[in-house]
């Protein structure tokens, strides 16, 4: 069992839900026009798009509504703010449920998280801090939209080319938002961080990394069209070990009598740790050793991520109670973060580590109390560096 300080209890119901404005997505999404039974499950799509469906099944998108960590946090949010919090949470974690008002997730499609029939029916996205800023076409839920101008699905479904599906703006619907309807505290800022990055300047959208294309067929059972680019649907992210192992580098050297630690980020396409709304962080720490290898001292040098305080100033608190930001430090894209620390007496070697936490350790006490399965959420060492000391 992971041991950590127990998370501070949530404060009262009078605190406004940080992203209650996500309820406004109902007016964007045509909830009154679409019904859960109108949407097709992924297994239907897989009849023609088998390889893509199998990729998606392995992704965080497919698990977004049943991820045990999400469900535990949802239970915490409900306990603090009541059942109305559900609508705001599912607007991005189970958007098919949001656009059909199936807030109890009774439909199979609703349980599929970010599923095929939802994403490929989105007709517009407002790249703004407004939560869940997508438009779902509830008048024609089986009109599929995608990146190909020459797609021919036959009688399987209707189709129209959609430029928004080729742009990073599409991802902003859930990866760029703030509390209080977009006017308050930043909760997700990955899209904005990408927008300011060298990747965006070079014309590389989010999809270039998270939906990397390959040559093949999008619908091998009904089409002989062999494409140079079929977009992957496994959506690799931080839980892909290979990504974390290579996305950042760490160096250590003595300069001016102090230890200089340089954390470089030249591959992510956005700042690190990226998304997660205050739930993830990266810890930079260093341990000092003597001439004989004896441990002298260890210290946490910097915490990269974001932490919130509630209306009473209590921190850290989860994003649904966020009223102010009390800590924010990020590893910039296309650049480096430089940290310094004093060298203790007798120290002859320094060992630095950069560790990615999928869950801020401040919340692990609550997770353990709820017996949450944290498989796939354990900390990962991203980089190491060693320096000889004078």
Legacy VTK file of the C-alpha trace (Angstrom):
# vtk DataFile Version 3.0
C-alpha trace
ASCII
DATASET POLYDATA
POINTS 390 float
0.000 0.000 0.000
1.268 3.474 -0.865
1.753 5.630 2.181
1.344 9.384 2.051
-0.182 12.222 4.031
-3.972 11.953 4.144
-5.750 14.481 1.948
-7.453 17.293 3.787
-11.235 16.764 3.881
-13.391 18.703 1.433
-15.150 21.783 2.687
-18.897 22.424 2.657
-21.458 22.437 -0.103
-21.524 26.199 -0.162
-18.336 26.184 -2.232
-19.259 26.550 -5.842
-18.371 23.668 -8.119
-15.223 24.670 -9.979
-16.535 23.642 -13.338
-20.284 23.701 -12.800
-20.451 25.714 -15.987
-19.863 22.443 -17.795
-23.602 22.036 -17.449
-23.850 24.682 -20.115
-22.624 22.079 -22.567
-26.215 20.864 -22.709
-27.159 23.918 -24.717
-24.169 23.386 -27.010
-24.641 19.673 -27.413
-28.284 19.262 -28.293
-29.089 17.128 -25.233
-32.809 17.686 -25.697
-32.588 16.305 -29.245
-30.415 13.212 -28.811
-31.199 10.116 -26.773
-28.871 7.410 -25.542
-30.465 4.818 -27.821
-29.662 7.004 -30.843
-25.903 6.511 -30.461
-24.059 3.450 -31.694
-21.623 1.567 -29.440
-17.989 1.072 -30.389
-18.570 -2.579 -31.242
-20.850 -1.442 -34.076
-18.099 0.812 -35.439
-15.591 -2.003 -35.039
-17.444 -4.127 -37.563
-15.803 -2.031 -40.276
-13.078 -0.213 -38.365
-11.728 -3.204 -36.459
-8.065 -2.150 -36.076
-9.049 1.374 -35.016
-11.542 0.045 -32.499
-8.886 -2.229 -30.976
-6.481 0.708 -30.686
-9.137 2.810 -29.007
-9.995 0.019 -26.553
-6.451 0.207 -25.177
-6.591 3.966 -24.707
-7.282 6.253 -21.761
-10.224 7.582 -23.792
-11.992 4.221 -23.612
-11.355 4.005 -19.867
-12.199 7.584 -18.965
-15.607 6.780 -17.459
-14.555 3.614 -15.602
-11.050 4.507 -14.491
-11.068 3.596 -10.763
-9.212 6.809 -9.878
-11.813 8.906 -11.710
-14.639 7.055 -9.987
-13.032 7.603 -6.580
-12.585 11.314 -7.235
-16.157 11.525 -8.535
-17.359 9.986 -5.276
-15.334 12.583 -3.346
-16.788 15.389 -5.449
-20.341 14.152 -4.902
-19.738 13.915 -1.160
-18.511 17.504 -1.102
-20.909 19.147 -3.538
-23.846 16.827 -4.136
-24.965 14.764 -7.111
-25.210 17.770 -9.416
-21.443 17.564 -9.799
-21.943 14.502 -12.010
-23.057 16.521 -15.037
-19.892 18.586 -15.053
-17.583 15.575 -14.666
-19.178 13.374 -17.318
-19.230 16.206 -19.850
-15.636 15.239 -20.631
-15.182 11.810 -19.033
-18.362 10.353 -20.580
-19.517 12.958 -23.099
-21.984 10.621 -24.799
-23.811 10.542 -21.459
-23.689 14.330 -21.256
-25.130 14.943 -24.703
-27.984 12.482 -24.078
-28.563 13.472 -20.416
-27.839 9.882 -19.364
-26.183 10.992 -16.119
-26.654 7.598 -14.460
-24.643 6.015 -17.289
-27.335 3.455 -17.991
-26.550 3.177 -21.706
-23.670 1.029 -22.963
-22.497 3.941 -25.098
-22.413 6.245 -22.082
-20.151 3.797 -20.256
-17.656 3.817 -23.119
-16.083 7.093 -22.044
-14.839 9.198 -24.943
-16.303 6.978 -27.619
-16.503 6.834 -31.413
-20.041 8.092 -31.936
-19.393 11.112 -29.773
-16.075 12.347 -31.198
-17.037 11.734 -34.805
-20.281 13.638 -34.445
-18.795 16.797 -32.932
-19.456 19.552 -35.445
-17.669 22.491 -33.792
-15.383 23.382 -30.898
-14.933 26.731 -29.193
-11.218 26.893 -28.206
-11.880 28.901 -25.090
-11.671 28.456 -21.304
-15.337 27.444 -21.264
-15.702 23.837 -20.028
-16.796 21.147 -22.478
-16.897 23.635 -25.341
-17.944 21.187 -28.051
-21.072 21.116 -30.184
-22.663 17.711 -30.685
-25.164 17.444 -33.530
-28.114 15.965 -31.679
-30.365 16.419 -34.725
-28.372 13.828 -36.678
-26.306 11.734 -34.238
-25.301 9.206 -36.895
-23.761 11.753 -39.242
-20.076 10.939 -38.833
-17.371 13.559 -39.304
-13.696 12.968 -39.911
-10.438 14.039 -41.587
-10.905 12.456 -45.031
-12.408 14.287 -47.961
-12.823 11.108 -50.015
-14.365 8.749 -47.456
-17.110 6.477 -48.778
-18.835 4.600 -45.950
-21.546 3.272 -48.240
-24.718 2.514 -46.300
-22.959 2.137 -42.923
-23.550 5.767 -41.969
-23.623 9.248 -43.385
-20.340 11.167 -43.538
-18.980 14.658 -44.056
-15.428 16.002 -44.045
-14.613 17.972 -40.888
-11.660 20.341 -40.778
-11.890 20.717 -36.990
-10.954 17.037 -36.632
-7.558 17.823 -38.153
-6.745 20.658 -35.761
-5.458 20.947 -32.217
-8.489 23.100 -31.469
-10.580 19.932 -31.415
-8.786 18.783 -28.251
-9.323 22.129 -26.520
-12.941 21.188 -25.823
-11.799 19.243 -22.761
-8.121 20.139 -22.454
-8.551 23.881 -21.989
-10.967 25.167 -19.400
-11.305 27.253 -16.270
-13.765 27.323 -13.397
-16.821 29.562 -13.255
-17.680 29.169 -16.895
-14.185 30.034 -18.078
-13.800 33.205 -16.052
-12.126 31.727 -12.974
-9.208 29.512 -12.025
-7.405 27.639 -14.800
-8.126 23.921 -14.459
-6.822 22.525 -17.746
-4.369 24.507 -19.840
-2.725 21.919 -22.091
-4.180 23.350 -25.287
-3.016 26.875 -24.468
0.437 25.573 -23.579
0.599 23.751 -26.902
-0.646 26.841 -28.726
2.384 28.764 -27.437
4.834 25.975 -28.256
7.275 25.412 -31.061
5.187 22.424 -32.152
2.213 24.684 -32.845
4.443 27.183 -34.622
5.629 24.383 -36.912
2.061 23.332 -37.661
2.112 20.154 -35.562
-1.320 19.701 -33.943
-1.979 17.562 -30.864
-2.926 14.714 -33.192
0.614 14.560 -34.605
1.822 12.983 -31.342
-1.304 11.594 -29.716
-2.799 10.196 -32.953
0.384 9.500 -34.894
-0.495 8.415 -38.449
0.550 5.232 -40.201
-0.030 3.766 -43.658
-2.996 1.439 -43.861
-6.759 1.205 -44.184
-9.295 2.994 -42.010
-12.043 0.495 -42.855
-10.349 -2.644 -44.205
-13.553 -4.709 -44.385
-15.428 -2.388 -46.702
-12.782 -0.283 -48.445
-9.789 -1.115 -50.592
-8.498 2.416 -50.198
-4.953 2.154 -48.839
-4.045 5.467 -47.233
-0.694 7.043 -46.531
-2.148 8.318 -43.271
-4.536 6.485 -40.983
-4.620 8.204 -37.629
-3.830 6.056 -34.604
-6.469 5.814 -31.890
-4.463 4.508 -28.925
-3.910 8.119 -27.767
-0.559 7.540 -26.033
0.089 9.826 -23.088
1.888 9.772 -19.755
0.795 6.246 -18.884
2.785 5.074 -21.887
6.118 4.287 -20.200
8.170 4.874 -23.331
6.827 8.425 -23.585
7.785 9.333 -20.025
11.190 7.729 -20.451
12.139 10.028 -23.309
10.109 13.214 -23.031
12.410 15.029 -20.569
16.124 15.015 -19.807
17.985 15.927 -16.617
21.544 17.128 -16.115
23.509 18.038 -12.992
26.739 19.979 -12.558
28.512 22.187 -10.059
28.557 25.872 -10.913
29.577 28.712 -8.623
29.808 26.374 -5.655
26.196 25.199 -5.996
24.514 22.296 -7.739
22.768 23.286 -10.961
19.986 21.001 -12.168
18.630 21.473 -15.682
15.366 19.828 -16.720
14.861 19.988 -20.486
11.623 19.453 -22.381
12.120 19.362 -26.136
9.650 16.638 -27.123
6.331 17.103 -25.337
4.895 19.879 -27.500
3.506 21.521 -24.358
4.621 22.257 -20.817
5.020 19.418 -18.336
3.406 17.734 -16.482
0.632 18.639 -18.932
-3.013 17.872 -18.228
-4.588 16.553 -15.095
-6.013 19.649 -13.473
-3.883 19.620 -10.356
-4.000 15.849 -10.004
-0.558 15.125 -11.497
2.870 16.458 -10.711
6.568 15.924 -11.385
8.998 15.935 -8.470
12.656 16.882 -8.843
14.753 15.625 -5.930
18.425 15.169 -5.146
20.360 12.932 -2.761
23.888 13.675 -1.579
26.475 11.032 -0.647
29.850 11.113 1.067
33.211 9.792 -0.096
32.470 6.272 1.162
28.975 6.274 -0.324
27.232 7.118 2.920
23.983 9.053 2.607
24.314 12.620 3.829
21.144 14.410 2.826
18.175 14.276 0.504
15.819 17.033 -0.515
12.963 17.889 -2.835
14.197 20.656 -5.099
11.100 21.537 -7.105
7.541 20.346 -7.633
6.310 20.869 -11.185
2.549 21.075 -11.402
-0.320 23.055 -10.000
-1.936 23.105 -6.561
-5.127 24.849 -5.526
-6.646 26.329 -2.379
-10.339 26.439 -1.545
-12.378 29.462 -0.464
-10.979 29.180 3.076
-7.370 28.968 1.911
-6.967 25.246 2.578
-4.449 23.585 0.240
-4.011 21.328 -1.575
-7.596 20.704 -2.628
-8.928 18.973 -5.760
-9.967 20.978 -8.771
-13.690 20.953 -7.997
-12.971 23.028 -4.874
-10.371 25.300 -6.485
-10.719 29.004 -5.796
-7.113 30.151 -6.109
-3.790 28.798 -7.349
-1.217 28.572 -4.570
1.566 26.806 -6.486
2.343 26.622 -10.166
5.609 25.540 -11.732
6.026 23.880 -15.109
8.795 22.577 -17.322
8.469 24.815 -20.395
8.169 23.353 -23.871
11.139 23.688 -26.221
13.199 24.882 -23.290
14.452 24.018 -19.825
13.781 24.698 -16.172
16.908 25.424 -14.122
16.979 24.761 -10.394
19.727 25.319 -7.831
20.536 23.787 -4.470
23.265 24.158 -1.884
25.837 21.401 -1.497
26.118 20.088 2.068
29.490 19.631 3.770
31.306 16.339 3.057
29.142 15.627 -0.007
31.138 14.110 -2.868
28.381 12.840 -5.142
24.893 14.021 -6.041
22.166 11.883 -7.563
19.130 13.684 -8.970
15.815 12.135 -10.032
12.820 13.388 -11.928
9.705 11.415 -10.926
6.266 11.619 -12.548
3.302 11.188 -10.194
0.046 10.321 -11.911
-1.693 11.300 -8.683
-0.466 14.067 -6.405
0.758 12.227 -3.263
-1.461 14.545 -1.224
-4.471 12.555 -2.486
-3.072 9.052 -2.137
-4.288 8.728 1.453
-7.863 9.097 0.249
-7.266 6.628 -2.582
-5.862 4.037 -0.186
-8.738 4.497 2.239
-11.143 3.754 -0.612
-9.052 0.720 -1.661
-8.663 2.127 -5.152
-6.755 -0.047 -7.618
-3.786 2.146 -8.523
-2.393 -0.221 -11.136
-1.047 1.945 -13.935
-0.904 4.982 -11.672
2.311 4.278 -9.769
5.128 6.866 -9.958
7.589 6.607 -12.847
11.197 7.830 -12.891
11.489 10.010 -15.983
15.180 10.855 -15.811
18.283 10.621 -13.616
21.532 12.558 -13.389
24.713 12.189 -11.326
27.402 14.761 -10.542
30.784 14.449 -8.823
31.261 17.155 -6.234
34.519 18.939 -5.365
LINES 1 391
390 0 1 2 3 4 5 6 7 8 9 10 11 12 13 14 15 16 17 18 19 20 21 22 23 24 25 26 27 28 29 30 31 32 33 34 35 36 37 38 39 40 41 42 43 44 45 46 47 48 49 50 51 52 53 54 55 56 57 58 59 60 61 62 63 64 65 66 67 68 69 70 71 72 73 74 75 76 77 78 79 80 81 82 83 84 85 86 87 88 89 90 91 92 93 94 95 96 97 98 99 100 101 102 103 104 105 106 107 108 109 110 111 112 113 114 115 116 117 118 119 120 121 122 123 124 125 126 127 128 129 130 131 132 133 134 135 136 137 138 139 140 141 142 143 144 145 146 147 148 149 150 151 152 153 154 155 156 157 158 159 160 161 162 163 164 165 166 167 168 169 170 171 172 173 174 175 176 177 178 179 180 181 182 183 184 185 186 187 188 189 190 191 192 193 194 195 196 197 198 199 200 201 202 203 204 205 206 207 208 209 210 211 212 213 214 215 216 217 218 219 220 221 222 223 224 225 226 227 228 229 230 231 232 233 234 235 236 237 238 239 240 241 242 243 244 245 246 247 248 249 250 251 252 253 254 255 256 257 258 259 260 261 262 263 264 265 266 267 268 269 270 271 272 273 274 275 276 277 278 279 280 281 282 283 284 285 286 287 288 289 290 291 292 293 294 295 296 297 298 299 300 301 302 303 304 305 306 307 308 309 310 311 312 313 314 315 316 317 318 319 320 321 322 323 324 325 326 327 328 329 330 331 332 333 334 335 336 337 338 339 340 341 342 343 344 345 346 347 348 349 350 351 352 353 354 355 356 357 358 359 360 361 362 363 364 365 366 367 368 369 370 371 372 373 374 375 376 377 378 379 380 381 382 383 384 385 386 387 388 389
